[in-house]
């Protein structure tokens, strides 16, 4: 089907093999084996029984035990997201909440990348026919601040004629 590839197939196969081996090394470096059971205490800290498995310091273990016996926090946990919960208890359970937040932050990055890429794709399709500064468009599109057009317009002074 492809005569030029057929002629050079013996040279191409080792190059492809080497590339795939290097790719496998990089993937295991950036995405190491992940034991999800090790982080069950983050998803549901109220049913944690054996704290030895989680590699806590003594202070973290005490905080987790105190947290898991608090019924008001259990209700709060069921009403809000995991991220909001761990941030909300940061003052009372400093060590354990910091550990949970550090682990949860690792999972937010892919979401933000997908969100940013989706926004970029949307901008590129809408503005395809004219040249625009993508960085400025992205900054506005990805901002979580609400822009109040009326306030902005009212803040400008009109020029009076002399």
C-alpha positions in Angstrom: 0.0 0.0 0.0 2.8 2.4 0.9 5.9 1.4 -1.1 8.3 3.9 0.5 7.4 2.6 4.0 7.8 -1.0 2.8 11.3 -0.3 1.7 12.3 1.3 5.0 10.2 -0.8 7.4 13.3 -2.4 9.0 14.7 1.0 9.9 11.3 2.4 11.1 10.4 -0.4 13.5 13.3 0.2 16.0 12.6 3.9 16.0 8.9 3.4 16.8 9.7 0.8 19.4 12.2 3.1 21.1 9.7 6.0 21.0 7.0 3.8 22.7 9.4 2.6 25.4 10.4 6.2 26.2 6.7 7.2 26.2 6.0 4.4 28.7 8.8 5.6 31.0 7.5 9.2 30.9 3.9 8.1 31.6 5.0 6.0 34.7 7.0 9.0 35.9 4.2 11.5 35.6 1.4 9.1 36.5 2.7 6.7 39.1 0.7 3.8 40.4 -2.0 5.3 42.6 -3.5 3.4 45.5 -7.0 5.1 45.8 -7.8 3.2 49.0 -5.1 5.1 50.7 -7.2 8.3 50.4 -10.6 6.9 51.4 -10.4 9.1 54.5 -10.8 12.2 52.3 -13.9 11.0 50.6 -15.6 9.8 53.8 -13.7 10.5 57.0 -16.7 9.4 59.1 -16.4 5.7 58.3 -12.6 5.4 58.7 -11.7 2.6 61.1 -8.0 1.7 60.7 -5.9 4.9 60.7 -2.6 3.0 60.5 -3.0 2.4 56.8 -3.1 6.1 56.0 0.4 7.1 57.2 -0.7 9.9 59.6 1.3 11.7 62.2 -0.1 11.4 65.8 -1.6 14.8 65.6 -3.3 14.1 62.3 -4.6 10.9 63.6 -6.1 12.6 66.6 -7.7 15.2 64.4 -9.3 12.6 62.2 -10.7 10.7 65.2 -12.1 13.9 66.6 -13.5 14.8 63.2 -15.1 11.4 62.6 -17.0 11.5 65.9 -18.5 15.0 65.3 -22.1 14.6 64.2 -22.6 18.2 63.1 -19.6 17.9 60.8 -21.1 14.7 59.4 -24.3 16.6 58.5 -22.3 19.4 57.0 -20.2 16.9 55.0 -23.4 15.5 53.4 -24.6 19.0 52.4 -21.6 20.5 50.7 -18.9 19.4 48.3 -15.7 17.6 49.5 -13.5 20.6 48.7 -15.8 23.1 50.5 -15.9 20.8 53.5 -12.2 20.5 53.9 -11.7 24.2 53.4 -14.5 25.0 56.0 -12.9 22.9 58.7 -9.4 24.3 58.1 -9.3 26.4 61.3 -10.4 23.6 63.6 -8.5 20.7 62.0 -5.5 22.4 60.5 -3.2 19.5 59.9 -5.6 17.0 58.5 -7.4 19.5 56.3 -4.1 20.8 54.8 -3.2 17.2 54.0 -6.6 16.6 52.3 -6.5 19.9 50.4 -3.0 19.1 49.0 -4.3 15.8 47.7 -7.5 17.2 46.3 -5.6 20.0 44.5 -3.9 17.4 42.3 -7.2 16.5 40.8 -8.4 20.0 40.0 -5.6 20.6 37.4 -7.0 18.3 34.6 -10.4 19.9 35.0 -9.0 23.4 34.6 -7.0 22.3 31.6 -10.1 20.9 29.9 -12.1 24.0 30.8 -9.4 26.3 29.4 -9.1 24.2 26.2 -12.8 24.2 25.7 -12.9 28.0 26.1 -10.1 28.4 23.7 -11.8 26.2 21.1 -15.0 28.3 21.5 -13.1 31.6 21.1 -11.3 30.3 18.0 -14.5 29.2 16.3 -16.4 32.4 17.1 -13.6 34.7 16.1 -12.1 32.8 13.2 -12.7 35.5 10.6 -11.0 38.3 12.5 -7.7 38.6 14.2 -7.9 38.8 18.0 -5.6 38.7 20.9 -6.3 35.3 22.3 -4.6 35.9 25.7 -6.9 38.8 26.5 -10.0 36.9 25.4 -9.0 33.9 27.5 -8.3 36.0 30.6 -11.8 37.5 30.4 -13.5 34.1 29.5 -11.8 32.2 32.3 -12.2 34.8 35.0 -14.6 34.0 37.8 -15.3 37.6 38.5 -18.6 39.0 37.2 -18.4 42.1 35.1 -21.1 44.6 35.8 -21.3 46.6 32.6 -23.5 49.3 34.1 -21.1 50.0 36.9 -18.2 50.2 34.5 -20.1 52.6 32.2 -21.2 54.8 35.1 -17.6 55.0 36.4 -16.4 56.8 33.3 -16.9 60.6 33.2 -18.4 62.1 30.1 -16.5 64.8 28.4 -18.2 68.2 28.4 -18.0 70.5 25.5 -16.2 73.8 26.1 
